[in-house]
C-alpha cells in the first residue's frame, strides 16, 4: 500500500536486558490520511481502515487514551503533524515511549528524500508542503528526551527510513525501523503492513517464531517480511542501530491466538506452494490432520481451499536468477537490459545497463526475464 506508517518508540535499557515496550509510558501521535487536496494524490477506501485498528490495539495494550493524538484525514496537515510531534516530544518524560504513526501516500524526490503526503501536500512542491522523514528525525533529535526510537513505514520507498535510523548510530538514542518496501520500490494498495503491526502489538502467536511466548523486534521483522513477501510480493527488511537489541520485547503472546497444533512437517500459518494441474501456487496452511493439510490459495476465494497431501506441497521457491546474470527488466511497459546484482528470496536487485545507481531497484519474476 502506498502508505506511510511510522512508529517511534523509546524505553530505558538495562545492560543485561534487551528491554521491553511499556505501553503505560507511551505518548502517541497517529496520523491517518486517506484523502488529499491535491487531485494528483488518489484517495484510498476508508472502509476497514487499519490505522484505527492499530490505535485500538495500542489502547488495549495499555496506552492511556489521553496520551494518544490521532489526526485523521483533513486534520493531518503538515503544520498539525509537525506541531503535534514537537508537543509530544516535549511532554514525554525520560524513560517514556514516543510513538509516531503515519498512514498515507509516500513519495520520493530525485535526490532520494522521502516525504509523507499530509492532507495539504502539493505534489509539485513536496519540499515546501510535505513532512519529510528528515523532519521527523530533526524534531525527535532536538526535542525528545527518551532513549529509543522505532520506526514503522507502510508506504512507497519506505525503506528510506533506514537513513533516519542510521542518523542515530553514534548518538545516545537507539533506533530501528520496520518497513513495507525497500527504499527503491513502491508499495501496494493494501493494508497488509499495518495489519501486521496490529497482529504484532496484539500479541499474535503467528509472529512468535521461537514459541517462547514473547514477540521480539527480530521476530516482528521476520513476520512482517513474510507477510509482505507472500501476500504482496514485496521485499522488506528492518534496520537498527548497534545499540538497539534485536531481542527487545514488543508484546507478550495472547494465548487465545495460538493455532491448532497438527502433526507433520507443516504447521498452521505456514506459507507453502501447492501443485494443482502441474502448476505451483502460493498458499497458506489453515488446518491439518493426519497426513494432509488444508490450504488457502493466496489471492483466491476461500471456496478454493482444499485438503492436500504432503506430496503436493513444497517450500516457497525463490526467483530463478543469480547474481551477475544478464536480464531484461520491464519498466513502464518496456523491457530494459540490466544486470542482477543481488538475490534475496523472490527478489532480484538489478542495475539498469547505462543508467546511474539511483535507478537500481528490487524486482520480482513478473518484471524480469533472462537475456
NORMOQUI-V584261 format. One record per backbone hydrogen bond with DSSP energy under -1.0 kcal/mol. NH is the residue of the N-H (numbers start at 1). CO is the residue of the C=O. If there is no record, write none. Layout:
BEGIN
NH&CO + NH&CO
END
This chain:
BEGIN
3&1 + 14&17 + 21&249 + 25&22 + 26&23 + 27&97 + 28&67 + 29&99 + 30&69 + 31&101 + 32&71 + 33&103 + 37&119 + 41&38 + 44&34 + 49&46 + 54&50 + 55&51 + 56&52 + 57&53 + 58&54 + 59&55 + 60&56 + 61&57 + 63&58 + 67&64 + 68&65 + 69&28 + 71&30 + 73&32 + 75&72 + 76&73 + 77&75 + 81&77 + 82&78 + 83&79 + 84&80 + 85&81 + 86&82 + 87&83 + 88&84 + 89&85 + 90&86 + 91&87 + 92&88 + 96&93 + 97&25 + 99&27 + 101&29 + 103&31 + 107&115 + 109&113 + 112&109 + 115&107 + 116&131 + 117&105 + 118&116 + 119&76 + 121&118 + 125&122 + 129&125 + 130&126 + 131&116 + 133&114 + 136&132 + 137&133 + 138&134 + 139&135 + 140&136 + 141&137 + 142&138 + 143&139 + 144&140 + 149&174 + 151&176 + 153&178 + 157&185 + 158&155 + 160&157 + 161&158 + 162&159 + 163&160 + 165&161 + 166&162 + 168&165 + 169&166 + 174&147 + 176&149 + 177&239 + 178&151 + 180&153 + 185&182 + 195&191 + 196&192 + 197&193 + 198&194 + 199&195 + 200&196 + 201&197 + 202&198 + 203&200 + 204&199 + 207&204 + 208&205 + 209&207 + 215&251 + 217&248 + 218&246 + 220&216 + 221&217 + 222&218 + 223&219 + 224&220 + 225&221 + 226&222 + 227&223 + 228&224 + 229&225 + 230&226 + 231&227 + 232&228 + 234&228 + 239&177 + 241&175 + 244&241 + 248&245 + 249&19 + 250&215 + 251&215 + 253&213 + 254&203 + 257&254 + 258&255 + 269&285 + 270&267 + 272&283 + 273&314 + 274&281 + 275&312 + 276&279 + 279&276 + 281&274 + 283&272 + 284&296 + 285&270 + 286&294 + 287&294 + 289&292 + 292&289 + 293&308 + 294&287 + 295&306 + 296&284 + 298&282 + 300&297 + 304&301 + 305&302 + 306&295 + 308&293 + 312&309 + 313&310 + 314&273 + 319&345 + 324&340 + 325&322 + 327&338 + 328&369 + 329&336 + 330&367 + 331&334 + 336&329 + 338&327 + 339&351 + 340&325 + 341&349 + 342&349 + 344&347 + 347&344 + 348&363 + 349&342 + 350&361 + 351&339 + 353&337 + 355&352 + 359&356 + 360&357 + 361&350 + 363&348 + 367&364 + 368&365 + 369&328 + 371&326
END
